[in-house]
Amino acid sequence: MNSEPATPKPAIRPHAAAAAALCVAATLAGCGQPAPVSKDAFLYAQALYGVASRQQADRLDAVSGQIESALAAGDLTDTEAERLQAIVQQARDGEWKTAAAAARRIMDAQTRAP
C-alpha cells in the first residue's frame, strides 16, 4: 500500500464549465448579431423582408437574380450576397417566418451601427 496521503481532487463544477463554454462561444459568435452591411445589402434585406412577410414565392427568383447581379457589379460583398441568398433559400424551403426574421436582423443591425 502507498503510505502517502491521497491528495484531494478539486470538485468538478459542471455548471461553471458550461458557463465558461457559453461565454467563449458568445464571444466568438459576436453574440448572434450580424455585422452592419452596405446600403445596397440593407435594401435587399428590406426587399426580402417584404417578400417573406407576404410569402411571395413568385418574387424570390427576381430578388435572387438581382442579388447575383449586384454581386457581379461589385455592389455587394461575397459575404453579403451569401447572407441574402441564405434568406432566399429559407423562403424557398417554406421557412417564411425564419426568412423574415433573418432579414429583419440584418436591418436591425444596420440601424444600430455607430
N, CA, C and O of each residue as an XYZ file, in Angstrom:
456
protein
N       0.828     -1.189      0.000
C       0.000      0.000      0.000
C       0.861      1.236      0.000
O       1.990      1.234      0.491
N       0.326      2.256     -0.541
C       1.023      3.525     -0.628
C       0.857      4.239      0.702
O      -0.264      4.366      1.195
N       1.956      4.712      1.296
C       1.885      5.344      2.608
C       1.633      6.844      2.515
O       1.384      7.493      3.531
N       1.693      7.397      1.317
C       1.450      8.833      1.176
C      -0.048      9.103      1.211
O      -0.844      8.347      0.654
N      -0.420     10.201      1.879
C      -1.850     10.517      1.922
C      -2.340     10.910      0.529
O      -1.612     11.531     -0.247
N      -3.541     10.552      0.236
C      -4.137     10.876     -1.063
C      -4.388     12.380     -1.143
O      -4.892     13.000     -0.207
N      -4.027     12.934     -2.270
C      -4.277     14.361     -2.489
C      -5.713     14.520     -2.938
O      -6.145     13.897     -3.907
N      -6.450     15.358     -2.228
C      -7.852     15.518     -2.631
C      -7.935     16.191     -4.005
O      -7.194     17.128     -4.303
N      -8.832     15.701     -4.808
C      -9.033     16.278     -6.135
C     -10.052     17.402     -6.016
O     -11.005     17.311     -5.241
N      -9.842     18.466     -6.794
C     -10.816     19.553     -6.726
C     -12.168     19.081     -7.262
O     -12.255     18.263     -8.177
N     -13.190     19.619     -6.668
C     -14.544     19.274     -7.112
C     -14.768     19.836     -8.517
O     -14.386     20.968     -8.810
N     -15.380     19.046     -9.363
C     -15.690     19.496    -10.716
C     -17.006     20.251    -10.660
O     -17.998     19.770    -10.112
N     -16.993     21.409    -11.221
C     -18.208     22.222    -11.251
C     -18.723     22.272    -12.677
O     -18.305     23.124    -13.461
N     -19.623     21.368    -13.016
C     -20.098     21.306    -14.397
C     -20.783     22.585    -14.848
O     -20.705     22.954    -16.019
N     -21.448     23.256    -13.933
C     -22.137     24.491    -14.320
C     -21.139     25.578    -14.677
O     -21.367     26.350    -15.609
N     -20.043     25.646    -13.947
C     -19.022     26.647    -14.244
C     -18.370     26.369    -15.591
O     -18.098     27.289    -16.362
N     -18.120     25.091    -15.869
C     -17.524     24.734    -17.154
C     -18.476     25.056    -18.295
O     -18.049     25.561    -19.334
N     -19.745     24.772    -18.116
C     -20.730     25.071    -19.160
C     -20.863     26.575    -19.368
O     -20.970     27.040    -20.503
N     -20.855     27.331    -18.282
C     -20.956     28.786    -18.390
C     -19.749     29.359    -19.118
O     -19.887     30.264    -19.941
N     -18.568     28.834    -18.815
C     -17.359     29.302    -19.498
C     -17.424     28.991    -20.991
O     -17.056     29.822    -21.820
N     -17.891     27.799    -21.325
C     -18.008     27.425    -22.735
C     -18.993     28.339    -23.458
O     -18.743     28.738    -24.595
N     -20.099     28.673    -22.817
C     -21.083     29.570    -23.425
C     -20.516     30.966    -23.622
O     -20.791     31.612    -24.633
N     -19.730     31.435    -22.665
C     -19.123     32.766    -22.798
C     -18.160     32.807    -23.972
O     -18.146     33.769    -24.740
N     -17.360     31.769    -24.107
C     -16.423     31.707    -25.234
C     -17.182     31.662    -26.546
O     -16.837     32.376    -27.488
N     -18.208     30.835    -26.619
C     -18.995     30.717    -27.851
C     -19.669     32.039    -28.200
O     -19.693     32.433    -29.366
N     -20.214     32.726    -27.201
C     -20.884     34.006    -27.454
C     -19.895     35.058    -27.939
O     -20.209     35.862    -28.817
N     -18.706     35.045    -27.364
C     -17.681     35.998    -27.790
C     -17.272     35.742    -29.232
O     -17.163     36.674    -30.030
N     -17.048     34.484    -29.561
C     -16.633     34.146    -30.925
C     -17.734     34.408    -31.931
O     -17.456     34.776    -33.072
N     -18.970     34.225    -31.529
C     -20.093     34.413    -32.443
C     -20.564     35.855    -32.517
O     -21.446     36.176    -33.314
N     -19.992     36.722    -31.706
C     -20.424     38.113    -31.719
C     -21.812     38.286    -31.132
O     -22.541     39.195    -31.530
N     -22.182     37.447    -30.210
C     -23.472     37.486    -29.522
C     -24.644     37.345    -30.477
O     -25.755     37.767    -30.154
N     -24.421     36.766    -31.636
C     -25.512     36.474    -32.548
C     -25.996     37.651    -33.375
O     -26.950     37.511    -34.140
N     -25.365     38.803    -33.241
C     -25.786     39.959    -34.009
C     -25.009     40.023    -35.318
O     -23.779     39.963    -35.310
N     -25.707     40.143    -36.436
C     -24.995     40.274    -37.699
C     -24.271     41.612    -37.771
O     -24.698     42.600    -37.173
N     -23.180     41.623    -38.505
C     -22.430     42.857    -38.701
C     -23.210     43.778    -39.618
O     -23.983     43.313    -40.455
N     -23.015     45.092    -39.469
C     -23.670     46.025    -40.390
C     -23.271     45.725    -41.833
O     -22.183     45.213    -42.094
N     -24.155     46.048    -42.753
C     -23.943     45.760    -44.171
C     -23.974     47.070    -44.966
O     -24.267     48.139    -44.429
N     -23.666     46.954    -46.241
C     -23.717     48.115    -47.121
C     -25.161     48.569    -47.319
O     -26.107     47.852    -46.992
N     -25.304     49.775    -47.863
C     -26.646     50.295    -48.121
C     -27.390     49.391    -49.101
O     -28.583     49.140    -48.928
N     -26.689     48.898    -50.135
C     -27.339     48.006    -51.099
C     -27.823     46.723    -50.432
O     -28.940     46.271    -50.684
N     -26.985     46.139    -49.584
C     -27.386     44.909    -48.893
C     -28.580     45.181    -47.980
O     -29.482     44.351    -47.866
N     -28.582     46.334    -47.338
C     -29.715     46.712    -46.489
C     -30.995     46.769    -47.315
O     -32.039     46.277    -46.885
N     -30.916     47.373    -48.511
C     -32.095     47.477    -49.373
C     -32.589     46.105    -49.827
O     -33.796     45.881    -49.913
N     -31.661     45.180    -50.121
C     -32.076     43.819    -50.488
C     -32.681     43.103    -49.285
O     -33.629     42.332    -49.437
N     -32.143     43.351    -48.093
C     -32.730     42.760    -46.884
C     -34.156     43.273    -46.692
O     -35.047     42.513    -46.313
N     -34.369     44.565    -46.952
C     -35.728     45.122    -46.867
C     -36.657     44.430    -47.856
O     -37.780     44.056    -47.517
N     -36.172     44.268    -49.079
C     -36.990     43.608    -50.100
C     -37.327     42.183    -49.679
O     -38.469     41.740    -49.804
N     -36.315     41.468    -49.178
C     -36.550     40.083    -48.745
C     -37.495     40.018    -47.557
O     -38.295     39.090    -47.443
N     -37.403     40.993    -46.683
C     -38.317     41.025    -45.546
C     -39.767     41.144    -46.046
O     -40.660     40.447    -45.565
N     -39.978     42.030    -47.009
C     -41.321     42.193    -47.564
C     -41.806     40.941    -48.274
O     -42.951     40.524    -48.096
N     -40.943     40.345    -49.072
C     -41.304     39.124    -49.802
C     -41.629     37.995    -48.825
O     -42.621     37.285    -48.995
N     -40.790     37.834    -47.806
C     -41.005     36.755    -46.840
C     -42.245     37.009    -45.987
O     -43.000     36.084    -45.688
N     -42.448     38.253    -45.601
C     -43.619     38.581    -44.775
C     -44.923     38.316    -45.520
O     -45.928     37.928    -44.924
N     -44.889     38.533    -46.834
C     -46.095     38.323    -47.647
C     -46.128     36.946    -48.305
O     -47.067     36.600    -49.022
N     -45.074     36.171    -48.040
C     -44.936     34.825    -48.621
C     -45.116     34.851    -50.136
O     -45.891     34.073    -50.695
N     -44.397     35.746    -50.786
C     -44.485     35.927    -52.230
C     -43.445     35.062    -52.947
O     -42.404     35.553    -53.384
N     -43.741     33.793    -53.058
C     -42.812     32.848    -53.685
C     -42.472     33.253    -55.117
O     -41.362     33.005    -55.587
N     -43.418     33.871    -55.804
C     -43.195     34.267    -57.193
C     -42.162     35.389    -57.333
O     -41.692     35.631    -58.444
N     -41.793     36.076    -56.261
C     -40.802     37.156    -56.292
C     -39.397     36.690    -55.930
O     -38.437     37.439    -56.114
N     -39.256     35.473    -55.421
C     -37.947     35.010    -54.948
C     -36.905     34.936    -56.057
O     -35.763     35.348    -55.852
N     -37.268     34.424    -57.218
C     -36.303     34.321    -58.312
C     -35.819     35.699    -58.757
O     -34.635     35.884    -59.037
N     -36.728     36.656    -58.820
C     -36.348     38.008    -59.235
C     -35.369     38.637    -58.241
O     -34.351     39.199    -58.643
N     -35.672     38.543    -56.955
C     -34.787     39.124    -55.940
C     -33.444     38.401    -55.938
O     -32.395     39.036    -55.837
N     -33.474     37.088    -56.047
C     -32.233     36.314    -56.090
C     -31.364     36.737    -57.269
O     -30.151     36.895    -57.130
N     -31.995     36.919    -58.436
C     -31.257     37.359    -59.620
C     -30.677     38.748    -59.440
O     -29.561     39.015    -59.888
N     -31.411     39.634    -58.795
C     -30.918     40.986    -58.536
C     -29.724     40.956    -57.586
O     -28.778     41.728    -57.746
N     -29.768     40.069    -56.602
C     -28.643     39.927    -55.664
C     -27.404     39.457    -56.424
O     -26.310     39.984    -56.221
N     -27.577     38.471    -57.297
C     -26.449     37.971    -58.094
C     -25.888     39.063    -59.000
O     -24.670     39.181    -59.140
N     -26.753     39.857    -59.613
C     -26.299     40.960    -60.469
C     -25.533     42.005    -59.666
O     -24.509     42.516    -60.120
N     -26.026     42.317    -58.487
C     -25.350     43.288    -57.624
C     -23.980     42.768    -57.187
O     -23.022     43.534    -57.092
N     -23.894     41.482    -56.925
C     -22.616     40.879    -56.567
C     -21.641     40.988    -57.742
O     -20.487     41.377    -57.563
N     -22.105     40.645    -58.930
C     -21.250     40.702    -60.121
C     -20.787     42.131    -60.411
O     -19.682     42.340    -60.912
N     -21.628     43.102    -60.096
C     -21.283     44.500    -60.337
C     -20.398     45.081    -59.239
O     -19.920     46.210    -59.352
N     -20.180     44.306    -58.176
C     -19.350     44.787    -57.077
C     -20.102     45.634    -56.060
O     -19.494     46.276    -55.204
N     -21.430     45.632    -56.161
C     -22.244     46.411    -55.226
C     -22.468     45.693    -53.904
O     -22.831     46.324    -52.911
N     -22.256     44.377    -53.879
C     -22.362     43.560    -52.670
C     -21.079     42.782    -52.494
O     -20.431     42.412    -53.473
N     -20.710     42.534    -51.256
C     -19.580     41.648    -50.985
C     -20.053     40.201    -51.095
O     -21.254     39.932    -51.094
N     -19.108     39.280    -51.189
C     -19.459     37.861    -51.205
C     -20.258     37.488    -49.957
O     -21.251     36.765    -50.034
N     -19.815     37.987    -48.820
C     -20.476     37.669    -47.548
C     -21.905     38.186    -47.531
O     -22.820     37.484    -47.101
N     -22.096     39.414    -47.998
C     -23.447     39.970    -48.027
C     -24.350     39.153    -48.947
O     -25.482     38.828    -48.590
N     -23.840     38.825    -50.132
C     -24.641     38.045    -51.087
C     -24.980     36.672    -50.519
O     -26.101     36.193    -50.688
N     -24.028     36.036    -49.850
C     -24.277     34.721    -49.247
C     -25.355     34.811    -48.182
O     -26.243     33.960    -48.123
N     -25.286     35.836    -47.337
C     -26.293     36.003    -46.287
C     -27.675     36.224    -46.884
O     -28.663     35.655    -46.419
N     -27.733     37.056    -47.919
C     -29.017     37.338    -48.555
C     -29.559     36.109    -49.285
O     -30.755     35.825    -49.222
N     -28.689     35.388    -49.971
C     -29.148     34.178    -50.681
C     -29.581     33.100    -49.697
O     -30.456     32.294    -50.013
N     -28.984     33.072    -48.513
C     -29.423     32.116    -47.485
C     -30.864     32.418    -47.072
O     -31.645     31.505    -46.804
N     -31.206     33.698    -47.023
C     -32.583     34.089    -46.701
C     -33.520     33.661    -47.826
O     -34.618     33.165    -47.574
N     -33.081     33.856    -49.066
C     -33.876     33.413    -50.215
C     -34.146     31.911    -50.096
O     -35.271     31.456    -50.303
N     -33.106     31.153    -49.762
C     -33.255     29.700    -49.664
C     -34.209     29.313    -48.540
O     -35.009     28.390    -48.695
N     -34.131     30.005    -47.421
C     -35.072     29.719    -46.331
C     -36.504     29.916    -46.804
O     -37.383     29.104    -46.515
N     -36.729     30.998    -47.531
C     -38.080     31.260    -48.049
C     -38.489     30.185    -49.049
O     -39.627     29.717    -49.029
N     -37.563     29.792    -49.928
C     -37.880     28.728    -50.892
C     -38.234     27.424    -50.193
O     -39.046     26.639    -50.684
N     -37.613     27.207    -49.040
C     -37.888     25.994    -48.269
C     -39.183     26.104    -47.453
O     -39.534     25.195    -46.701
N     -39.879     27.223    -47.613
C     -41.136     27.414    -46.888
C     -40.960     27.915    -45.474
O     -41.921     27.946    -44.705
N     -39.751     28.307    -45.118
C     -39.468     28.822    -43.773
C     -39.631     30.347    -43.792
O     -38.675     31.089    -43.567
N     -40.848     30.791    -44.063
C     -41.123     32.201    -44.268
C     -40.822     33.052    -43.046
O     -40.204     34.109    -43.168
N     -41.244     32.614    -41.886
C     -41.008     33.399    -40.661
C     -39.520     33.477    -40.347
O     -39.026     34.522    -39.925
N     -38.807     32.377    -40.550
C     -37.365     32.366    -40.315
C     -36.668     33.311    -41.281
O     -35.761     34.045    -40.889
N     -37.085     33.296    -42.537
C     -36.502     34.181    -43.548
C     -36.777     35.647    -43.210
O     -35.881     36.486    -43.298
N     -38.001     35.949    -42.828
C     -38.341     37.322    -42.465
C     -37.536     37.783    -41.252
O     -37.067     38.920    -41.205
N     -37.382     36.899    -40.281
C     -36.613     37.245    -39.079
C     -35.141     37.480    -39.414
O     -34.519     38.387    -38.861
N     -34.582     36.676    -40.308
C     -33.182     36.852    -40.702
C     -32.986     38.183    -41.418
O     -32.006     38.886    -41.169
N     -33.904     38.527    -42.297
C     -33.830     39.814    -42.988
C     -33.970     40.959    -41.984
O     -33.271     41.968    -42.078
N     -34.865     40.794    -41.040
C     -35.071     41.820    -40.014
C     -33.813     42.025    -39.176
O     -33.481     43.158    -38.828
N     -33.103     40.932    -38.845
C     -31.866     41.049    -38.054
C     -30.821     41.863    -38.810
O     -30.114     42.673    -38.211
N     -30.721     41.656    -40.114
C     -29.770     42.444    -40.915
C     -30.167     43.921    -40.858
O     -29.312     44.786    -40.667
N     -31.435     44.204    -41.020
C     -31.897     45.587    -40.995
C     -31.675     46.214    -39.618
O     -31.249     47.365    -39.521
N     -31.959     45.468    -38.566
C     -31.779     45.987    -37.208
C     -30.310     46.261    -36.898
O     -29.984     47.261    -36.258
N     -29.433     45.382    -37.346
C     -28.002     45.573    -37.099
C     -27.524     46.843    -37.795
O     -26.677     47.563    -37.266
N     -28.058     47.114    -38.960
C     -27.662     48.302    -39.710
C     -28.114     49.567    -38.992
O     -27.370     50.545    -38.920
N     -29.315     49.548    -38.470
C     -29.831     50.763    -37.820
C     -29.193     50.990    -36.466
O     -29.253     52.106    -35.950
N     -28.580     49.968    -35.865
C     -27.894     50.127    -34.566
C     -26.415     50.404    -34.739
O     -25.726     50.677    -33.757
N     -25.907     50.341    -35.964
C     -24.470     50.542    -36.187
C     -24.106     51.996    -35.854
O     -24.887     52.917    -36.090
N     -22.892     52.177    -35.294
C     -22.469     53.547    -34.934
C     -22.294     54.424    -36.150
O     -21.944     55.597    -36.020
